[in-house]
């Protein structure tokens, strides 16, 4: 939409009484849920929501929609009539907050302004009506501070420094100890800062304040931190944000007022109980900013029993209504409870699994919905190691266990250093008094986050849980000095920047030095060392077991492993693999066998070549016997030799130096010279697009025949031992059906010879990898000679994009991600539009030729959660991935089979 006009009849503003929770696309998550709570009859301050459509028009045209101002005016008139006061009037002002609210929760990433409507005149009226001069001036200084930073672009530290100076002059440490006269002076200081830095006076017109704040919220959608967060969380960039204009209620009116955040269950563990933070005589931003340490929500029962009981009842209502963990923001104004927000709460990976099974047991959701409440990414987090409880450690502090995990790294005290050191390969822990949205870069780069202030609902905790980062908050005993880049721990020991520390997000403990780690109980479960239902079983293991069992019952995709030896195959089988989808035979030619390959490459005669192949044959056969034994009864897809032969030869530079030195010393060097000549002969400018894969089998007589013979003889031997080998032979890098036909003819002949020699009937499927665009485009022809396709999406991605993975990821991928060209690396998650289109086209063409064609994928995408869903939709039969990723692929295959469009728990 190039103009700032909207189609006739489009509505840009909705009263809270008009929406509901299903209108998140239009009203954003916050607006939709405020409307839902209003509809439920809960105490929500009146207000209205400006839609995401208005934001989109503004961002596209640079101007607000023509009709927006009139709609806002009409809703503001209605709000003023309902409240019996006008915005910013001198004697009894109506004040409002202007808050962002995108479809998906983006905590702290976009702008909020409270107390809009205060001015030099109306602050006097607010003081009179409230009977509290201090409260009025505190509210006014907050408005100028927030408005100056978020709307006028004034550096926030300038206000913080002025506030610290005021406290220092008064010789107090917390802002609540400042009196009305002190705050009045602070307002004057803040206005001077605005005038100097913004080049204009702080606006005294309340409507101008509101209009500018609305525009600022729109513009914050494209702020750097918001864009970075969306990339991190894979939130689309074209959604826009809604804006919520809500009548103010005040938690900073004295000891009978306050603000808090509550969870209907513990977002860190999933346990039921009373979880949250409360702060007396404060506004909402004080809690999430972590600038003052809160009290536990349970203490509200002693502070204000009536409000506590009402809050508990509302929390139960909301959880039963949303059928999920709810995250709630509330304010108490002189003993009266108000609900400011609710949303489905972010949770840790462990909490996600526990809560899903709890809700099933309570009858609130069924198993299909429970499966949508957990993700493969969360399961992967649960498989990370944890600290060894038996290790000798030096604990120096303890905070709040905000987001679990075991994180070790060098202490750094600002985001810039965290990013810089991380890019240099260092593991770092970001240490701050408290984090704010500007720290997002550093939080992403760090292994974990440690703060000395804040609780489970602080910015650090909420963002860390959303990202799956280890976090310890509110470690009050630690004195963090960001200017001097150091942290003082109890006893006087100083941790300087660069010193290694360890933080445990499951216990809140902080240690000096590197603490050793042990496998997680979830890995022990998959390895068969921990059994659900046993006395010592972790309740988390039980929850994971139940979700995995349900996923396995529901999924259509089978999950195989990429494994090249019996040890990996056995581990994969314990992890639930249903076969091997990729055995890379080139890995079997490394180590001591490299010399045999050298002899093959250097062979000048047929006899020399036969001798080299004969030496390799029994070794290959032994490898395959062990593999078939480990995977007895399950399919094993063996890829014939794929990489360029130069990979088995010495480095050309080292070899040249060796030959030159031998010649200068007149030492024997015939073998090295022959090797050097071979290296020169085989040298290619781009070996990954040269003599490799099927081309090797066609150029080097007997190479593929030797491998096929080893496979067939190994299968015959296992059959003779009453085993059930199910070998599949895969020809790599095929670009045309003629290549496959020639290799297949040779393979069929060898298999027939082995059958005759052993007297054993063998059924060995022969297929190919689809890893070249031409193979995908001619898949219908190739299927005439192939019994199965396995998509090699690593190479297919390289050849479709024209990328050399070894080079581009280090050179320009970071820039591409930052500029939004990629939402995610195409090597991490499959490019559905490009590579994915070829996969779908090849699958359809192949099955038109051969309806029973088996289809799988063996690139790294086979273990990527989002890609697994794509492969399910594309109709593939199986995915194959590394052993560690098998549980993730199993879970996601189950989720894909039961996908509900209504579920989205970002």
Secondary structure as UniProt FT lines:
FT   TURN            8..9
FT   STRAND          13..15
FT   TURN            16..18
FT   TURN            21..22
FT   HELIX           24..39
FT   TURN            40..41
FT   STRAND          47..50
FT   HELIX           52..61
FT   TURN            66..67
FT   HELIX           68..83
FT   STRAND          96..102
FT   TURN            107..109
FT   STRAND          112..116
FT   TURN            120..121
FT   HELIX           122..130
FT   HELIX           133..150
FT   HELIX           156..170
FT   HELIX           175..177
FT   HELIX           180..198
FT   HELIX           206..220
FT   TURN            221..222
FT   HELIX           224..233
FT   TURN            237..238
FT   STRAND          241..247
FT   TURN            255..256
FT   STRAND          258..265
FT   TURN            267..269
FT   STRAND          272..280
FT   HELIX           284..289
FT   STRAND          295..296
FT   HELIX           297..299
FT   HELIX           300..303
FT   HELIX           305..322
FT   STRAND          326..333
FT   TURN            334..335
FT   STRAND          336..344
FT   HELIX           349..361
FT   TURN            362..363
FT   HELIX           367..372
FT   HELIX           376..382
FT   STRAND          386..387
FT   TURN            389..390
FT   STRAND          394..398
FT   STRAND          400..403
FT   STRAND          406..412
FT   HELIX           415..423
FT   TURN            424..425
FT   STRAND          428..432
FT   HELIX           437..439
FT   HELIX           440..445
FT   STRAND          448..451
FT   TURN            456..457
FT   HELIX           459..467
FT   STRAND          470..473
FT   TURN            476..477
FT   STRAND          479..481
FT   TURN            482..485
FT   STRAND          486..488
FT   TURN            490..491
FT   STRAND          494..496
FT   TURN            497..498
FT   STRAND          500..504
FT   TURN            505..507
FT   STRAND          509..512
FT   STRAND          517..518
FT   HELIX           521..526
FT   TURN            527..528
FT   TURN            532..533
FT   TURN            535..536
FT   HELIX           539..554
FT   STRAND          558..562
FT   HELIX           566..574
FT   TURN            575..576
FT   STRAND          579..584
FT   HELIX           585..589
FT   HELIX           591..593
FT   HELIX           594..602
FT   HELIX           606..630
FT   TURN            631..633
FT   STRAND          635..639
FT   HELIX           645..648
FT   HELIX           652..664
FT   TURN            665..666
FT   HELIX           670..682
FT   TURN            685..686
FT   HELIX           687..689
FT   HELIX           694..699
FT   TURN            701..702
FT   HELIX           703..720
FT   TURN            721..722
FT   STRAND          726..731
FT   HELIX           737..758
FT   STRAND          765..770
FT   HELIX           773..777
FT   HELIX           779..782
FT   TURN            783..785
FT   STRAND          788..791
FT   HELIX           793..801
FT   HELIX           805..811
FT   HELIX           813..818
FT   TURN            819..820
FT   TURN            826..828
FT   TURN            832..834
FT   HELIX           835..849
FT   TURN            851..852
FT   STRAND          854..857
FT   HELIX           860..863
FT   HELIX           865..873
FT   TURN            874..875
FT   STRAND          878..881
FT   HELIX           883..885
FT   HELIX           886..897
FT   TURN            901..902
//
